[in-house]
Amino acid sequence: MPRITRVGFTLIEVIVTMSILLSVTAFLTINAVSALEKYSDPRSEYRVAMEVKFTTNWIESILRRSLVSLSDVRFTVPYSTPSPNIKILWLVSSHSEERVSDVIEFRSVSSSIHTYNHSAQTLSPALLLHVYVKDESGNGRMTDWRISVSGYGFVRAYREPSKQARGLCAGTEASVA
């Protein structure tokens, strides 16, 4: 009696395989779309954090170039209302630069003009920038991000704790004491 060999797949095997492949594809697609949303939305926390870090690196590069080129630098930052611009004026060459952000806006706390002296490596007065996020109406919403440049030119970006967290910490400190 001749042996019968199987050449193809049964209908059940094909249906089970296709359903497994479709469910895995749907699962991966849903997760990929939700993961990519943080990159596409300009007001997402991720985009704001990346823009703050980019601005921090840009300020650090200005201070380093000031040391190398032996030129003092004047920062002009908005003081009363948030603005997406930070202007730089190189005092030796009168060359100016400008940092414009399409995601965030800045507002200085102390003054609108800050001067970095390359020989003393100091910034006067020290600079603290509050970061705002632009919304659809054109108004800025304040975030908990801050960019700080100390009087000695140390640049850092940080998130200020929320008011609720500060209240919890204050209550904890009071109960310990």
Secondary structure, 3 states (H helix, E strand, C coil): CCCCCCCCCCHHHHHHHHHHHHHHHHHHHHHHHHHHHHHHCCCCHHHHHHHHHHHHHHHHHHHHHHHHHCCCEEEECCCCCCECEEEEEECCCCCEEEEECCCEEEEECCCCEEEEECCCCEEECCEEEEEEEECCCCCEEEEEEEEEECCCCCEEEEECCCHHHHHHHHHHHHHHC
